[in-house]
């Protein structure tokens, strides 16, 4: 239950610089208020008062609001129209979807001469026979009833039939009163049954200690079934059932909050006891971590949100891990090789929004330079130069360009065999004699030479 306090009203009076003595309009809707109080003493200048979607059962403590022009009490638990005689300036009264069954209580509005609009849609009294004619005849100052304008002929006809309609209204009120007494008795019996030990509102839950373990396994399914049955149960639309639904919702919220407190997340652990970094992806973003052997570096590509501001990103590179912080969410990856944090860079794409972190490895590897790609013309030129060199003789490998000395390849191997046997079919070496032909060799000119 929410009480109407000075703090609550000041909070709703921001447009009036938090002053409530001169406040002319205040909205207190959807606050779970169950009683109207203090407003007639604190806000004497009030002209518009919104109290819809609460749990107010009685209209009270507003009769001193002489300047009040509009009172909205829609979607509450009001069953009788009363205590509005002092609202001299009241022009519009909204009681949509309440529980007004005592239709004759509208006679208390006869002294409200400025009342022009009245809304009773959704109340039990609107189902009474002769409802509209009775209201029009009882309140001749009205111009609109339930959003429909009252014409002159309708007003004359209602005034003529008032003496016939009023007894019917009283009889229907009597029947409605008996119905409400039965509904209240049923609600009391249900409430007393729910207060018995072991009753959780839907089921008796007394179980032995031996059954507690088994029952805890089915606790979640039980709660879902009980919740479904509560909302599927058909009950009459009464102030008691509306209050029961409200209490059920509040109890569900309370249980959820307690459950959330019990299941609070443990602080995120980023490192193992031995200091080894864990792999963590709190943000749940896509990423790729590749080992670029050609450039001897690790490359991390993080698919950050395209429209996320760069100020919400933070990158930290250490020797054996990299960490990216995105709106407080951590992405931490353990690296397979040590990297150099001082030489690492982080860049973000202006097109895709991806964050690319390049991390050079600490261990340097010397690799041969790849040959440059040349065009077809250059390839043809190089081939011609190679042919010329082959025709002119062997190419000498120069170690020192200034000394013009060649590498002595003859003394590379110290222990040389006495006789070198060339490989099969190899006879281009000048220092190796060509073996003579066999006796049965026939030189056939039609046979092409071996290459």
PAVOPA-234270 format. One record per residue (C-alpha): chain; residue number from 1; x, y, z negated; residue in one letter. Coordinates in steps of 0.1 Angstrom, whole numbers, plus 5000, padded with zeros to 4 digits. Layout:
+-------+-----+------+------+------+-----+
: chain :   n :    X :    Y :    Z : res :
+-------+-----+------+------+------+-----+
:     A : NUM :    X :    Y :    Z :   A :
...
+-------+-----+------+------+------+-----+
end
This chain:
+-------+-----+------+------+------+-----+
: chain :   n :    X :    Y :    Z : res :
+-------+-----+------+------+------+-----+
:     A :   1 : 5000 : 5000 : 5000 :   X :
:     A :   2 : 5012 : 5035 : 5009 :   X :
:     A :   3 : 5003 : 5064 : 4987 :   X :
:     A :   4 : 4999 : 5099 : 5001 :   X :
:     A :   5 : 5028 : 5118 : 4985 :   X :
:     A :   6 : 5042 : 5153 : 4989 :   X :
:     A :   7 : 5073 : 5138 : 5006 :   X :
:     A :   8 : 5051 : 5120 : 5032 :   X :
:     A :   9 : 5032 : 5151 : 5040 :   X :
:     A :  10 : 5063 : 5173 : 5043 :   X :
:     A :  11 : 5078 : 5147 : 5066 :   X :
:     A :  12 : 5048 : 5150 : 5088 :   X :
:     A :  13 : 5049 : 5188 : 5087 :   X :
:     A :  14 : 5081 : 5194 : 5106 :   X :
:     A :  15 : 5063 : 5216 : 5131 :   X :
:     A :  16 : 5054 : 5239 : 5101 :   X :
:     A :  17 : 5090 : 5242 : 5087 :   X :
:     A :  18 : 5080 : 5216 : 5060 :   X :
:     A :  19 : 5055 : 5240 : 5044 :   X :
:     A :  20 : 5023 : 5222 : 5033 :   X :
:     A :  21 : 5004 : 5251 : 5017 :   X :
:     A :  22 : 4999 : 5267 : 5052 :   X :
:     A :  23 : 4997 : 5235 : 5071 :   X :
:     A :  24 : 4968 : 5234 : 5096 :   X :
:     A :  25 : 4973 : 5200 : 5112 :   X :
:     A :  26 : 4988 : 5167 : 5098 :   X :
:     A :  27 : 4989 : 5132 : 5112 :   X :
:     A :  28 : 4989 : 5103 : 5087 :   X :
:     A :  29 : 4979 : 5075 : 5111 :   X :
:     A :  30 : 4993 : 5039 : 5108 :   X :
:     A :  31 : 5007 : 5044 : 5073 :   X :
:     A :  32 : 4988 : 5016 : 5056 :   X :
:     A :  33 : 4971 : 5042 : 5034 :   X :
:     A :  34 : 4943 : 5028 : 5012 :   X :
:     A :  35 : 4931 : 5060 : 4995 :   X :
:     A :  36 : 4927 : 5096 : 5004 :   X :
:     A :  37 : 4942 : 5118 : 4977 :   X :
:     A :  38 : 4959 : 5151 : 4970 :   X :
:     A :  39 : 4953 : 5165 : 5005 :   X :
:     A :  40 : 4924 : 5188 : 4993 :   X :
:     A :  41 : 4947 : 5204 : 4967 :   X :
:     A :  42 : 4979 : 5207 : 4987 :   X :
:     A :  43 : 4966 : 5216 : 5022 :   X :
:     A :  44 : 4938 : 5240 : 5017 :   X :
:     A :  45 : 4943 : 5255 : 5052 :   X :
:     A :  46 : 4940 : 5222 : 5070 :   X :
:     A :  47 : 4920 : 5222 : 5102 :   X :
:     A :  48 : 4929 : 5188 : 5118 :   X :
:     A :  49 : 4934 : 5156 : 5098 :   X :
:     A :  50 : 4944 : 5123 : 5115 :   X :
:     A :  51 : 4939 : 5092 : 5093 :   X :
:     A :  52 : 4932 : 5066 : 5119 :   X :
:     A :  53 : 4945 : 5030 : 5118 :   X :
:     A :  54 : 4948 : 5028 : 5080 :   X :
:     A :  55 : 4929 : 5008 : 5053 :   X :
:     A :  56 : 4908 : 5035 : 5038 :   X :
:     A :  57 : 4875 : 5021 : 5024 :   X :
:     A :  58 : 4860 : 5054 : 5010 :   X :
:     A :  59 : 4858 : 5090 : 5023 :   X :
:     A :  60 : 4869 : 5111 : 4993 :   X :
:     A :  61 : 4890 : 5141 : 4982 :   X :
:     A :  62 : 4883 : 5161 : 5014 :   X :
:     A :  63 : 4853 : 5182 : 5003 :   X :
:     A :  64 : 4874 : 5212 : 4993 :   X :
:     A :  65 : 4889 : 5215 : 5028 :   X :
:     A :  66 : 4866 : 5244 : 5039 :   X :
:     A :  67 : 4885 : 5250 : 5071 :   X :
:     A :  68 : 4886 : 5214 : 5083 :   X :
:     A :  69 : 4872 : 5211 : 5119 :   X :
:     A :  70 : 4883 : 5176 : 5130 :   X :
:     A :  71 : 4885 : 5145 : 5109 :   X :
:     A :  72 : 4897 : 5112 : 5125 :   X :
:     A :  73 : 4890 : 5081 : 5104 :   X :
:     A :  74 : 4888 : 5055 : 5133 :   X :
:     A :  75 : 4900 : 5020 : 5126 :   X :
:     A :  76 : 4896 : 5020 : 5088 :   X :
:     A :  77 : 4873 : 5001 : 5064 :   X :
:     A :  78 : 4847 : 5028 : 5058 :   X :
:     A :  79 : 4812 : 5014 : 5050 :   X :
:     A :  80 : 4794 : 5046 : 5041 :   X :
:     A :  81 : 4795 : 5083 : 5052 :   X :
:     A :  82 : 4798 : 5105 : 5021 :   X :
:     A :  83 : 4816 : 5134 : 5004 :   X :
:     A :  84 : 4817 : 5156 : 5035 :   X :
:     A :  85 : 4792 : 5182 : 5024 :   X :
:     A :  86 : 4819 : 5207 : 5014 :   X :
:     A :  87 : 4835 : 5206 : 5049 :   X :
:     A :  88 : 4817 : 5236 : 5061 :   X :
:     A :  89 : 4837 : 5240 : 5093 :   X :
:     A :  90 : 4836 : 5203 : 5104 :   X :
:     A :  91 : 4829 : 5201 : 5141 :   X :
:     A :  92 : 4840 : 5166 : 5150 :   X :
:     A :  93 : 4839 : 5133 : 5130 :   X :
:     A :  94 : 4854 : 5101 : 5144 :   X :
:     A :  95 : 4845 : 5069 : 5126 :   X :
:     A :  96 : 4850 : 5045 : 5156 :   X :
:     A :  97 : 4855 : 5008 : 5147 :   X :
:     A :  98 : 4847 : 5010 : 5110 :   X :
:     A :  99 : 4821 : 4990 : 5089 :   X :
:     A : 100 : 4793 : 5016 : 5084 :   X :
:     A : 101 : 4762 : 4995 : 5079 :   X :
:     A : 102 : 4743 : 5020 : 5057 :   X :
:     A : 103 : 4730 : 5042 : 5086 :   X :
:     A : 104 : 4709 : 5064 : 5063 :   X :
:     A : 105 : 4741 : 5077 : 5049 :   X :
:     A : 106 : 4744 : 5100 : 5079 :   X :
:     A : 107 : 4717 : 5122 : 5061 :   X :
:     A : 108 : 4746 : 5135 : 5040 :   X :
:     A : 109 : 4757 : 5154 : 5071 :   X :
:     A : 110 : 4726 : 5175 : 5074 :   X :
:     A : 111 : 4743 : 5204 : 5057 :   X :
:     A : 112 : 4772 : 5204 : 5081 :   X :
:     A : 113 : 4757 : 5229 : 5105 :   X :
:     A : 114 : 4788 : 5231 : 5127 :   X :
:     A : 115 : 4790 : 5194 : 5134 :   X :
:     A : 116 : 4788 : 5189 : 5172 :   X :
:     A : 117 : 4803 : 5155 : 5178 :   X :
:     A : 118 : 4800 : 5121 : 5160 :   X :
:     A : 119 : 4815 : 5088 : 5169 :   X :
:     A : 120 : 4802 : 5056 : 5154 :   X :
:     A : 121 : 4811 : 5032 : 5182 :   X :
:     A : 122 : 4821 : 4997 : 5169 :   X :
:     A : 123 : 4802 : 5000 : 5136 :   X :
:     A : 124 : 4775 : 4974 : 5125 :   X :
:     A : 125 : 4749 : 5002 : 5124 :   X :
:     A : 126 : 4751 : 5008 : 5162 :   X :
:     A : 127 : 4734 : 4973 : 5166 :   X :
:     A : 128 : 4703 : 4985 : 5147 :   X :
:     A : 129 : 4671 : 4989 : 5167 :   X :
:     A : 130 : 4665 : 5026 : 5171 :   X :
:     A : 131 : 4700 : 5036 : 5161 :   X :
:     A : 132 : 4706 : 5064 : 5186 :   X :
:     A : 133 : 4671 : 5080 : 5182 :   X :
:     A : 134 : 4674 : 5079 : 5144 :   X :
:     A : 135 : 4708 : 5097 : 5144 :   X :
:     A : 136 : 4697 : 5123 : 5170 :   X :
:     A : 137 : 4665 : 5130 : 5150 :   X :
:     A : 138 : 4683 : 5132 : 5117 :   X :
:     A : 139 : 4711 : 5155 : 5128 :   X :
:     A : 140 : 4696 : 5180 : 5152 :   X :
:     A : 141 : 4729 : 5200 : 5153 :   X :
:     A : 142 : 4746 : 5172 : 5172 :   X :
:     A : 143 : 4754 : 5177 : 5209 :   X :
:     A : 144 : 4774 : 5145 : 5215 :   X :
:     A : 145 : 4769 : 5111 : 5201 :   X :
:     A : 146 : 4794 : 5083 : 5208 :   X :
:     A : 147 : 4808 : 5103 : 5237 :   X :
:     A : 148 : 4774 : 5108 : 5254 :   X :
:     A : 149 : 4758 : 5142 : 5256 :   X :
:     A : 150 : 4723 : 5145 : 5240 :   X :
:     A : 151 : 4698 : 5162 : 5263 :   X :
:     A : 152 : 4667 : 5181 : 5253 :   X :
:     A : 153 : 4641 : 5155 : 5262 :   X :
:     A : 154 : 4660 : 5128 : 5243 :   X :
:     A : 155 : 4660 : 5150 : 5212 :   X :
:     A : 156 : 4623 : 5157 : 5214 :   X :
:     A : 157 : 4614 : 5120 : 5218 :   X :
:     A : 158 : 4636 : 5110 : 5189 :   X :
:     A : 159 : 4620 : 5136 : 5166 :   X :
:     A : 160 : 4585 : 5124 : 5175 :   X :
:     A : 161 : 4594 : 5088 : 5167 :   X :
:     A : 162 : 4615 : 5094 : 5135 :   X :
:     A : 163 : 4587 : 5084 : 5111 :   X :
:     A : 164 : 4583 : 5050 : 5129 :   X :
:     A : 165 : 4620 : 5044 : 5134 :   X :
:     A : 166 : 4632 : 5051 : 5098 :   X :
:     A : 167 : 4613 : 5022 : 5081 :   X :
:     A : 168 : 4628 : 4998 : 5107 :   X :
:     A : 169 : 4663 : 5012 : 5099 :   X :
:     A : 170 : 4658 : 5007 : 5062 :   X :
:     A : 171 : 4647 : 4971 : 5067 :   X :
:     A : 172 : 4678 : 4964 : 5089 :   X :
:     A : 173 : 4700 : 4980 : 5063 :   X :
:     A : 174 : 4686 : 4956 : 5036 :   X :
:     A : 175 : 4694 : 4926 : 5058 :   X :
:     A : 176 : 4729 : 4939 : 5064 :   X :
:     A : 177 : 4734 : 4945 : 5027 :   X :
:     A : 178 : 4726 : 4908 : 5019 :   X :
:     A : 179 : 4749 : 4897 : 5047 :   X :
:     A : 180 : 4777 : 4918 : 5032 :   X :
:     A : 181 : 4771 : 4903 : 4997 :   X :
:     A : 182 : 4775 : 4868 : 5012 :   X :
:     A : 183 : 4807 : 4878 : 5030 :   X :
:     A : 184 : 4821 : 4893 : 4998 :   X :
:     A : 185 : 4813 : 4861 : 4978 :   X :
:     A : 186 : 4830 : 4840 : 5004 :   X :
:     A : 187 : 4861 : 4862 : 5003 :   X :
:     A : 188 : 4862 : 4859 : 4965 :   X :
:     A : 189 : 4860 : 4822 : 4966 :   X :
:     A : 190 : 4888 : 4820 : 4992 :   X :
:     A : 191 : 4910 : 4843 : 4972 :   X :
:     A : 192 : 4905 : 4824 : 4940 :   X :
:     A : 193 : 4914 : 4791 : 4959 :   X :
:     A : 194 : 4945 : 4807 : 4973 :   X :
:     A : 195 : 4957 : 4817 : 4938 :   X :
:     A : 196 : 4959 : 4781 : 4926 :   X :
:     A : 197 : 4994 : 4767 : 4921 :   X :
:     A : 198 : 5009 : 4751 : 4951 :   X :
:     A : 199 : 4987 : 4769 : 4976 :   X :
:     A : 200 : 5007 : 4790 : 5001 :   X :
:     A : 201 : 4976 : 4806 : 5018 :   X :
:     A : 202 : 4970 : 4778 : 5042 :   X :
:     A : 203 : 4981 : 4745 : 5027 :   X :
:     A : 204 : 4988 : 4729 : 4993 :   X :
:     A : 205 : 5025 : 4724 : 4991 :   X :
:     A : 206 : 5030 : 4705 : 4958 :   X :
:     A : 207 : 5057 : 4679 : 4965 :   X :
:     A : 208 : 5080 : 4657 : 4944 :   X :
:     A : 209 : 5117 : 4663 : 4942 :   X :
:     A : 210 : 5123 : 4632 : 4963 :   X :
:     A : 211 : 5102 : 4647 : 4991 :   X :
:     A : 212 : 5118 : 4681 : 4990 :   X :
:     A : 213 : 5147 : 4671 : 5012 :   X :
:     A : 214 : 5124 : 4656 : 5038 :   X :
:     A : 215 : 5100 : 4685 : 5036 :   X :
:     A : 216 : 5128 : 4710 : 5042 :   X :
:     A : 217 : 5135 : 4694 : 5076 :   X :
:     A : 218 : 5099 : 4701 : 5086 :   X :
:     A : 219 : 5097 : 4735 : 5070 :   X :
:     A : 220 : 5102 : 4754 : 5103 :   X :
:     A : 221 : 5076 : 4733 : 5121 :   X :
:     A : 222 : 5052 : 4737 : 5092 :   X :
:     A : 223 : 5055 : 4775 : 5092 :   X :
:     A : 224 : 5048 : 4776 : 5129 :   X :
:     A : 225 : 5017 : 4754 : 5126 :   X :
:     A : 226 : 5004 : 4774 : 5096 :   X :
:     A : 227 : 5009 : 4806 : 5115 :   X :
:     A : 228 : 4992 : 4793 : 5146 :   X :
:     A : 229 : 4962 : 4780 : 5125 :   X :
:     A : 230 : 4959 : 4814 : 5107 :   X :
:     A : 231 : 4955 : 4833 : 5139 :   X :
:     A : 232 : 4933 : 4807 : 5156 :   X :
:     A : 233 : 4909 : 4806 : 5127 :   X :
:     A : 234 : 4875 : 4822 : 5135 :   X :
:     A : 235 : 4864 : 4846 : 5107 :   X :
:     A : 236 : 4838 : 4874 : 5106 :   X :
:     A : 237 : 4850 : 4909 : 5113 :   X :
:     A : 238 : 4847 : 4924 : 5078 :   X :
:     A : 239 : 4868 : 4948 : 5057 :   X :
:     A : 240 : 4880 : 4917 : 5037 :   X :
:     A : 241 : 4892 : 4899 : 5068 :   X :
:     A : 242 : 4909 : 4930 : 5081 :   X :
:     A : 243 : 4927 : 4935 : 5048 :   X :
:     A : 244 : 4937 : 4898 : 5048 :   X :
:     A : 245 : 4952 : 4901 : 5082 :   X :
:     A : 246 : 4971 : 4932 : 5071 :   X :
:     A : 247 : 4984 : 4914 : 5040 :   X :
:     A : 248 : 4994 : 4884 : 5061 :   X :
:     A : 249 : 5014 : 4906 : 5084 :   X :
:     A : 250 : 5032 : 4923 : 5055 :   X :
:     A : 251 : 5040 : 4890 : 5039 :   X :
:     A : 252 : 5054 : 4876 : 5071 :   X :
:     A : 253 : 5076 : 4907 : 5074 :   X :
:     A : 254 : 5088 : 4903 : 5038 :   X :
:     A : 255 : 5097 : 4866 : 5044 :   X :
:     A : 256 : 5115 : 4875 : 5076 :   X :
:     A : 257 : 5135 : 4902 : 5058 :   X :
:     A : 258 : 5145 : 4878 : 5030 :   X :
:     A : 259 : 5154 : 4852 : 5055 :   X :
:     A : 260 : 5176 : 4877 : 5074 :   X :
:     A : 261 : 5193 : 4887 : 5042 :   X :
:     A : 262 : 5201 : 4851 : 5034 :   X :
:     A : 263 : 5214 : 4844 : 5069 :   X :
:     A : 264 : 5235 : 4875 : 5071 :   X :
:     A : 265 : 5263 : 4871 : 5095 :   X :
:     A : 266 : 5297 : 4863 : 5081 :   X :
:     A : 267 : 5325 : 4888 : 5089 :   X :
:     A : 268 : 5340 : 4880 : 5123 :   X :
:     A : 269 : 5372 : 4860 : 5120 :   X :
:     A : 270 : 5397 : 4869 : 5147 :   X :
:     A : 271 : 5428 : 4850 : 5136 :   X :
:     A : 272 : 5434 : 4815 : 5123 :   X :
:     A : 273 : 5451 : 4810 : 5089 :   X :
:     A : 274 : 5484 : 4804 : 5107 :   X :
:     A : 275 : 5481 : 4838 : 5125 :   X :
:     A : 276 : 5471 : 4824 : 5159 :   X :
:     A : 277 : 5445 : 4846 : 5176 :   X :
:     A : 278 : 5411 : 4832 : 5184 :   X :
:     A : 279 : 5392 : 4835 : 5216 :   X :
:     A : 280 : 5361 : 4857 : 5209 :   X :
:     A : 281 : 5335 : 4871 : 5233 :   X :
:     A : 282 : 5309 : 4890 : 5211 :   X :
:     A : 283 : 5299 : 4911 : 5240 :   X :
:     A : 284 : 5290 : 4881 : 5262 :   X :
:     A : 285 : 5305 : 4897 : 5293 :   X :
:     A : 286 : 5320 : 4879 : 5322 :   X :
:     A : 287 : 5358 : 4880 : 5326 :   X :
:     A : 288 : 5387 : 4864 : 5345 :   X :
:     A : 289 : 5422 : 4859 : 5331 :   X :
:     A : 290 : 5447 : 4850 : 5358 :   X :
:     A : 291 : 5484 : 4843 : 5358 :   X :
:     A : 292 : 5500 : 4862 : 5387 :   X :
:     A : 293 : 5532 : 4843 : 5392 :   X :
:     A : 294 : 5542 : 4864 : 5422 :   X :
:     A : 295 : 5543 : 4896 : 5402 :   X :
:     A : 296 : 5552 : 4878 : 5369 :   X :
:     A : 297 : 5522 : 4892 : 5349 :   X :
:     A : 298 : 5489 : 4884 : 5334 :   X :
:     A : 299 : 5458 : 4901 : 5348 :   X :
:     A : 300 : 5425 : 4904 : 5329 :   X :
:     A : 301 : 5394 : 4915 : 5348 :   X :
:     A : 302 : 5364 : 4924 : 5325 :   X :
:     A : 303 : 5330 : 4929 : 5341 :   X :
:     A : 304 : 5320 : 4959 : 5320 :   X :
:     A : 305 : 5286 : 4974 : 5324 :   X :
:     A : 306 : 5288 : 4997 : 5354 :   X :
:     A : 307 : 5271 : 5028 : 5338 :   X :
:     A : 308 : 5288 : 5024 : 5304 :   X :
:     A : 309 : 5308 : 5055 : 5294 :   X :
:     A : 310 : 5345 : 5049 : 5294 :   X :
:     A : 311 : 5347 : 5065 : 5259 :   X :
:     A : 312 : 5329 : 5035 : 5246 :   X :
:     A : 313 : 5357 : 5012 : 5257 :   X :
:     A : 314 : 5390 : 5005 : 5238 :   X :
:     A : 315 : 5418 : 4982 : 5249 :   X :
:     A : 316 : 5445 : 4968 : 5227 :   X :
:     A : 317 : 5474 : 4946 : 5241 :   X :
:     A : 318 : 5496 : 4927 : 5218 :   X :
:     A : 319 : 5524 : 4902 : 5225 :   X :
:     A : 320 : 5502 : 4871 : 5225 :   X :
:     A : 321 : 5466 : 4884 : 5228 :   X :
:     A : 322 : 5445 : 4911 : 5244 :   X :
:     A : 323 : 5415 : 4927 : 5228 :   X :
:     A : 324 : 5388 : 4948 : 5245 :   X :
:     A : 325 : 5362 : 4967 : 5224 :   X :
:     A : 326 : 5329 : 4975 : 5241 :   X :
:     A : 327 : 5303 : 4995 : 5221 :   X :
:     A : 328 : 5316 : 4977 : 5189 :   X :
:     A : 329 : 5315 : 4943 : 5205 :   X :
:     A : 330 : 5348 : 4924 : 5207 :   X :
:     A : 331 : 5364 : 4905 : 5235 :   X :
:     A : 332 : 5396 : 4889 : 5224 :   X :
:     A : 333 : 5416 : 4864 : 5244 :   X :
:     A : 334 : 5447 : 4844 : 5235 :   X :
:     A : 335 : 5475 : 4846 : 5261 :   X :
:     A : 336 : 5494 : 4815 : 5272 :   X :
:     A : 337 : 5527 : 4835 : 5275 :   X :
:     A : 338 : 5541 : 4865 : 5257 :   X :
:     A : 339 : 5536 : 4899 : 5275 :   X :
:     A : 340 : 5551 : 4933 : 5271 :   X :
:     A : 341 : 5525 : 4956 : 5255 :   X :
:     A : 342 : 5545 : 4988 : 5263 :   X :
:     A : 343 : 5545 : 4981 : 5300 :   X :
:     A : 344 : 5508 : 4970 : 5302 :   X :
:     A : 345 : 5482 : 4992 : 5319 :   X :
:     A : 346 : 5444 : 4994 : 5319 :   X :
:     A : 347 : 5424 : 5008 : 5347 :   X :
:     A : 348 : 5386 : 5010 : 5354 :   X :
:     A : 349 : 5370 : 5008 : 5388 :   X :
:     A : 350 : 5348 : 5038 : 5396 :   X :
:     A : 351 : 5327 : 5016 : 5420 :   X :
:     A : 352 : 5320 : 4984 : 5400 :   X :
:     A : 353 : 5329 : 4996 : 5365 :   X :
:     A : 354 : 5352 : 4966 : 5359 :   X :
:     A : 355 : 5382 : 4970 : 5336 :   X :
:     A : 356 : 5415 : 4956 : 5349 :   X :
:     A : 357 : 5443 : 4951 : 5324 :   X :
:     A : 358 : 5477 : 4942 : 5338 :   X :
:     A : 359 : 5502 : 4928 : 5313 :   X :
:     A : 360 : 5538 : 4921 : 5325 :   X :
:     A : 361 : 5554 : 4890 : 5310 :   X :
:     A : 362 : 5582 : 4893 : 5286 :   X :
:     A : 363 : 5602 : 4865 : 5302 :   X :
:     A : 364 : 5615 : 4878 : 5336 :   X :
:     A : 365 : 5619 : 4854 : 5365 :   X :
:     A : 366 : 5641 : 4861 : 5395 :   X :
:     A : 367 : 5625 : 4852 : 5428 :   X :
:     A : 368 : 5636 : 4855 : 5464 :   X :
:     A : 369 : 5621 : 4882 : 5484 :   X :
:     A : 370 : 5596 : 4871 : 5509 :   X :
:     A : 371 : 5604 : 4878 : 5546 :   X :
:     A : 372 : 5587 : 4908 : 5559 :   X :
:     A : 373 : 5558 : 4904 : 5583 :   X :
:     A : 374 : 5568 : 4916 : 5618 :   X :
:     A : 375 : 5549 : 4922 : 5650 :   X :
:     A : 376 : 5550 : 4900 : 5680 :   X :
:     A : 377 : 5574 : 4924 : 5698 :   X :
:     A : 378 : 5598 : 4923 : 5669 :   X :
:     A : 379 : 5597 : 4885 : 5668 :   X :
:     A : 380 : 5605 : 4884 : 5705 :   X :
:     A : 381 : 5634 : 4908 : 5701 :   X :
:     A : 382 : 5648 : 4888 : 5671 :   X :
:     A : 383 : 5645 : 4855 : 5692 :   X :
:     A : 384 : 5665 : 4871 : 5720 :   X :
:     A : 385 : 5692 : 4883 : 5696 :   X :
:     A : 386 : 5694 : 4848 : 5681 :   X :
:     A : 387 : 5698 : 4832 : 5715 :   X :
:     A : 388 : 5726 : 4856 : 5723 :   X :
:     A : 389 : 5744 : 4848 : 5690 :   X :
:     A : 390 : 5740 : 4811 : 5696 :   X :
:     A : 391 : 5755 : 4815 : 5731 :   X :
:     A : 392 : 5784 : 4835 : 5718 :   X :
:     A : 393 : 5793 : 4810 : 5692 :   X :
:     A : 394 : 5787 : 4801 : 5655 :   X :
:     A : 395 : 5776 : 4829 : 5632 :   X :
:     A : 396 : 5800 : 4836 : 5603 :   X :
:     A : 397 : 5786 : 4842 : 5568 :   X :
:     A : 398 : 5801 : 4874 : 5555 :   X :
:     A : 399 : 5806 : 4877 : 5518 :   X :
:     A : 400 : 5824 : 4910 : 5518 :   X :
:     A : 401 : 5815 : 4932 : 5548 :   X :
:     A : 402 : 5846 : 4954 : 5543 :   X :
:     A : 403 : 5871 : 4925 : 5541 :   X :
:     A : 404 : 5856 : 4906 : 5570 :   X :
:     A : 405 : 5864 : 4874 : 5554 :   X :
:     A : 406 : 5845 : 4842 : 5558 :   X :
:     A : 407 : 5836 : 4815 : 5533 :   X :
:     A : 408 : 5860 : 4786 : 5535 :   X :
:     A : 409 : 5836 : 4758 : 5538 :   X :
:     A : 410 : 5863 : 4732 : 5545 :   X :
:     A : 411 : 5876 : 4732 : 5509 :   X :
:     A : 412 : 5842 : 4731 : 5491 :   X :
:     A : 413 : 5845 : 4694 : 5484 :   X :
:     A : 414 : 5879 : 4685 : 5469 :   X :
:     A : 415 : 5878 : 4647 : 5472 :   X :
:     A : 416 : 5871 : 4642 : 5508 :   X :
:     A : 417 : 5867 : 4607 : 5523 :   X :
:     A : 418 : 5893 : 4595 : 5548 :   X :
:     A : 419 : 5868 : 4589 : 5576 :   X :
:     A : 420 : 5835 : 4608 : 5580 :   X :
:     A : 421 : 5808 : 4588 : 5596 :   X :
:     A : 422 : 5783 : 4610 : 5613 :   X :
:     A : 423 : 5746 : 4604 : 5611 :   X :
:     A : 424 : 5729 : 4583 : 5637 :   X :
:     A : 425 : 5725 : 4602 : 5670 :   X :
:     A : 426 : 5746 : 4632 : 5659 :   X :
:     A : 427 : 5775 : 4639 : 5683 :   X :
:     A : 428 : 5777 : 4677 : 5685 :   X :
:     A : 429 : 5806 : 4679 : 5660 :   X :
:     A : 430 : 5838 : 4687 : 5678 :   X :
:     A : 431 : 5860 : 4671 : 5651 :   X :
:     A : 432 : 5842 : 4637 : 5653 :   X :
:     A : 433 : 5852 : 4616 : 5684 :   X :
:     A : 434 : 5825 : 4601 : 5705 :   X :
:     A : 435 : 5825 : 4563 : 5705 :   X :
:     A : 436 : 5832 : 4547 : 5739 :   X :
:     A : 437 : 5804 : 4530 : 5759 :   X :
:     A : 438 : 5798 : 4493 : 5757 :   X :
:     A : 439 : 5808 : 4469 : 5786 :   X :
:     A : 440 : 5773 : 4463 : 5798 :   X :
:     A : 441 : 5765 : 4501 : 5799 :   X :
:     A : 442 : 5748 : 4512 : 5831 :   X :
:     A : 443 : 5744 : 4549 : 5837 :   X :
:     A : 444 : 5710 : 4552 : 5852 :   X :
:     A : 445 : 5704 : 4588 : 5867 :   X :
:     A : 446 : 5666 : 4584 : 5864 :   X :
:     A : 447 : 5668 : 4582 : 5826 :   X :
:     A : 448 : 5666 : 4617 : 5811 :   X :
:     A : 449 : 5694 : 4626 : 5786 :   X :
:     A : 450 : 5688 : 4624 : 5749 :   X :
:     A : 451 : 5683 : 4657 : 5731 :   X :
+-------+-----+------+------+------+-----+
end
